[in-house]
Amino acid sequence: MSLIIHIYYMGQHGNAKKFADEMISRKIVEQIKNEDGNEQYEYFYSLNHPETILLID
């Protein structure tokens, strides 16, 4: 059985994107993706809401 979690990061002045960029640059995302059982961990940028990032885990 899979569990899919959608998390919306909302910020101001680009802070949501900065957060995602830091998670990637510090290789935290890589560590999470390599955990046993992890099927997906992806960030998506919203065209309609530029200060919002969706994380699907």
C-alpha positions, 0 to 999 in steps of 0.5 A: 500500500502506498501513501501519497502526501501533498504539502504546499509550501507558501512563502513571500519574497521567494522563500518557498523556492529558497527552502526547496533549493536549500533542501536540494543543495544540502542533499537532504532530498537525495537522502530522503529519496534513498530511504527504503520504501520511498517511491517519490519525493518531488517539488513542483512550482505553481504557475498560478501562485508563484510563491507556492511550491507543491511537494509530493512525497 
